[in-house]
Amino acid sequence: MALNTTEYALGHRCVWSTCNVTGYPSIYREYKVDCCTLSVPLNYARPNRSITISMSRLSPLQSTSQNNTLFILMGGPGASGWNLFQSAALLIPAQLGLTIILPDHRGTGLSTVLGCDDNDSQTITTGCITYLISKWDIEGLNQFSITAAAHDLSVQIQVYQADHPGRISIYAVSYGTFWLDRFLQIYPTLIPSAIMDGVINPI
C-alpha cells in the first residue's frame, strides 16, 4: 500500500454535524446523535480518485469522566452502520458513559454508495453491471473490498482519536467480524480490544 493511513488521518478532521437522513433525530434516548463524512482514496495504492466514508456518533448527553469509545461494525455485507443507532442506544444505555461510533462500510449507507443507478438500486441486471462499469471501471469496482474498508476504518479511528484521546474498542457482528479480522491483520496494534460476535467464515 502506497499511502500511509496514519499520515493521511493526521491531515484530516471530522466535522460533526446533524445527520443528513430523514427521520434521524439529533437526540435519542439520552444520546446526542451526529454524523461525520471523510474523503478517502478509492484506491489506497493509487490515491488519484476519492470517495466518502461516513460514521454516525451517539454521545451521552450527561458528561462523564470516562473517555471510552466503542466502534460497532455492522453485518451484511451491505447493511449500513447508521441503521443501528436505535438498537445501539437501547442495548447500551447512555448512563454507561460510552460514546458509540457506527461507521458505514464503503459502498453502503451514508458513505459513497455502490448502487446500480442514481436511485441506489441494488437489483442486479445486465444494465446494472454496465452502469457500474461505466461509472467506476473494473479497477474502481475492485476497490469496494474488505481490505480497502479495513484501511478506511484505520483512518476513521485515527481521525477520531486525534480529537478525542481515550480508549477505543471495536465490537463486530456477522460480516462485520470479517471486516474486523481483516483490520486486525493489517493494524494489529491500533486498538487495545475487540469483540467478534456471530463470526462469519471468510471462505
C-alpha positions as CSV (number, residue, x, y, z in Angstrom):
1,M,0.0,0.0,0.0
2,A,1.5,3.3,-1.1
3,L,-0.5,5.6,1.3
4,N,0.3,5.8,5.0
5,T,-3.1,5.9,6.7
6,T,-1.6,7.5,9.9
7,E,-0.2,10.4,7.9
8,Y,-3.4,10.7,6.0
9,A,-5.5,10.7,9.1
10,L,-3.4,13.4,10.7
11,G,-4.2,15.7,7.8
12,H,-7.9,15.3,8.1
13,R,-10.5,16.1,10.7
14,C,-14.1,15.2,11.3
15,V,-16.7,18.0,11.2
16,W,-19.6,16.5,13.2
17,S,-23.0,17.8,12.2
18,T,-26.7,16.8,12.0
19,C,-27.1,13.6,10.1
20,N,-28.5,14.1,6.6
21,V,-31.1,11.4,6.9
22,T,-34.9,11.8,7.0
23,G,-36.2,10.8,10.4
24,Y,-32.7,10.7,12.0
25,P,-33.0,12.5,15.3
26,S,-30.4,14.8,16.9
27,I,-31.2,13.4,20.3
28,Y,-32.3,9.8,21.1
29,R,-32.6,8.1,24.5
30,E,-30.1,10.4,26.3
31,Y,-27.7,10.4,23.4
32,K,-26.7,13.2,21.1
33,V,-26.7,11.9,17.5
34,D,-24.5,13.4,14.8
35,C,-22.5,12.3,11.7
36,C,-19.2,12.9,10.0
37,T,-18.1,12.3,6.5
38,L,-14.4,11.9,5.4
39,S,-12.9,11.8,2.0
40,V,-10.6,8.8,1.4
41,P,-8.8,7.4,-1.6
42,L,-10.8,5.0,-3.7
43,N,-7.6,3.1,-4.2
44,Y,-5.0,3.4,-1.4
45,A,-2.2,2.1,-3.6
46,R,-3.1,4.7,-6.2
47,P,-4.8,7.7,-4.5
48,N,-5.9,9.7,-7.5
49,R,-9.6,9.2,-7.0
50,S,-11.6,9.7,-3.8
51,I,-14.9,8.6,-2.3
52,T,-16.6,9.5,1.0
53,I,-17.0,7.3,4.1
54,S,-19.4,8.2,6.9
55,M,-19.7,7.4,10.6
56,S,-22.5,8.2,13.0
57,R,-21.9,9.0,16.6
58,L,-24.0,8.6,19.8
59,S,-22.6,10.7,22.6
60,P,-24.1,10.6,26.1
61,L,-25.8,13.9,27.0
62,Q,-24.6,13.6,30.6
63,S,-20.9,14.5,31.0
64,T,-18.8,11.6,32.2
65,S,-15.2,11.2,33.5
66,Q,-14.8,8.3,31.1
67,N,-13.4,8.8,27.7
68,N,-14.2,5.4,26.2
69,T,-15.5,4.8,22.7
70,L,-17.0,1.7,21.0
71,F,-17.0,1.3,17.3
72,I,-19.7,-1.1,16.1
73,L,-19.2,-2.8,12.8
74,M,-22.4,-3.9,11.0
75,G,-23.0,-7.1,9.1
76,G,-24.3,-7.8,5.6
77,P,-22.3,-7.1,3.6
78,G,-24.3,-4.2,2.5
79,A,-26.0,-3.2,5.8
80,S,-25.3,0.4,7.0
81,G,-24.0,1.3,10.4
82,W,-26.3,4.2,10.8
83,N,-29.3,1.9,10.8
84,L,-28.1,0.6,14.1
85,F,-28.5,3.8,16.1
86,Q,-31.8,2.8,17.7
87,S,-30.6,-0.7,18.6
88,A,-27.3,0.5,19.9
89,A,-28.9,3.1,22.1
90,L,-31.3,0.5,23.5
91,L,-28.6,-2.1,24.2
92,I,-26.0,0.3,25.6
93,P,-27.7,2.8,28.0
94,A,-26.2,6.3,27.9
95,Q,-25.6,6.1,31.6
96,L,-22.7,3.7,31.0
97,G,-20.8,6.7,29.6
98,L,-19.7,5.1,26.3
99,T,-19.5,7.0,23.1
100,I,-20.7,4.8,20.2
101,I,-19.4,5.2,16.7
102,L,-21.3,3.5,13.8
103,P,-19.1,3.5,10.6
104,D,-20.6,2.8,7.2
105,H,-18.6,0.4,5.1
106,R,-17.6,2.0,1.8
107,G,-20.3,1.5,-0.7
108,T,-23.1,1.5,1.9
109,G,-25.3,3.8,4.0
110,L,-24.2,7.4,4.1
111,S,-20.8,6.6,2.5
112,T,-20.4,6.7,-1.3
113,V,-22.9,4.1,-2.3
114,L,-22.2,1.3,-4.7
115,G,-25.6,1.3,-6.3
116,C,-26.9,0.2,-9.7
117,D,-28.3,3.6,-10.7
118,D,-28.7,7.1,-9.3
119,N,-31.5,5.8,-7.1
120,D,-29.0,3.4,-5.4
121,S,-30.9,0.3,-6.6
122,Q,-29.4,-3.0,-5.6
123,T,-31.1,-5.1,-8.3
124,I,-28.5,-6.9,-10.3
125,T,-29.2,-6.8,-14.0
126,T,-27.1,-6.6,-17.2
127,G,-27.9,-2.9,-17.2
128,C,-26.8,-2.5,-13.7
129,I,-23.4,-4.1,-14.4
130,T,-23.0,-1.9,-17.4
131,Y,-23.8,1.1,-15.3
132,L,-21.3,0.2,-12.6
133,I,-18.5,-0.4,-15.0
134,S,-19.1,2.8,-16.8
135,K,-19.2,4.7,-13.5
136,W,-16.3,3.1,-11.7
137,D,-14.4,0.9,-14.2
138,I,-13.2,-2.6,-13.3
139,E,-10.3,-1.3,-11.2
140,G,-12.5,1.0,-9.3
141,L,-15.1,-1.7,-8.6
142,N,-12.3,-3.9,-7.2
143,Q,-11.7,-1.2,-4.5
144,F,-15.0,-1.8,-2.8
145,S,-13.3,-4.6,-0.9
146,I,-12.8,-5.8,2.7
147,T,-9.1,-4.7,2.6
148,A,-10.0,-1.2,1.4
149,A,-12.7,-1.0,4.1
150,A,-10.0,-2.0,6.7
151,H,-7.9,0.9,5.6
152,D,-11.0,3.2,5.9
153,L,-11.6,2.0,9.4
154,S,-8.0,2.8,10.3
155,V,-8.4,6.4,9.0
156,Q,-11.7,6.8,10.9
157,I,-10.3,5.6,14.2
158,Q,-7.2,7.7,13.9
159,V,-9.1,10.8,12.8
160,Y,-11.5,10.4,15.7
161,Q,-8.7,9.7,18.3
162,A,-6.8,12.8,17.3
163,D,-9.6,14.9,18.6
164,H,-10.9,12.5,21.3
165,P,-8.0,10.8,23.1
166,G,-9.0,7.7,25.0
167,R,-9.7,4.0,24.8
168,I,-11.2,2.8,21.6
169,S,-12.6,-0.7,21.2
170,I,-14.5,-2.5,18.4
171,Y,-17.5,-4.8,18.5
172,A,-18.4,-6.6,15.3
173,V,-21.3,-8.7,14.2
174,S,-21.8,-11.1,11.3
175,Y,-19.9,-9.8,8.2
176,G,-18.5,-7.1,10.5
177,T,-16.4,-9.8,12.0
178,F,-14.8,-10.5,8.6
179,W,-14.2,-6.7,8.3
180,L,-12.7,-6.6,11.8
181,D,-10.5,-9.6,11.2
182,R,-9.0,-8.0,8.1
183,F,-8.5,-4.8,10.0
184,L,-6.6,-6.6,12.8
185,Q,-4.4,-8.4,10.3
186,I,-3.3,-5.1,8.9
187,Y,-3.4,-2.9,12.0
188,P,-2.8,-5.3,14.9
189,T,-1.7,-2.6,17.4
190,L,-4.1,0.2,16.6
191,I,-6.7,-0.6,19.2
192,P,-6.4,-2.4,22.6
193,S,-9.5,-4.6,22.5
194,A,-12.1,-6.1,20.1
195,I,-15.0,-8.5,20.2
196,M,-16.3,-10.7,17.3
197,D,-19.9,-11.8,17.7
198,G,-21.5,-14.3,15.3
199,V,-18.3,-14.9,13.4
200,I,-18.6,-15.3,9.7
201,N,-16.4,-17.8,7.8
202,P,-14.2,-15.7,5.4
203,I,-14.2,-18.6,2.9
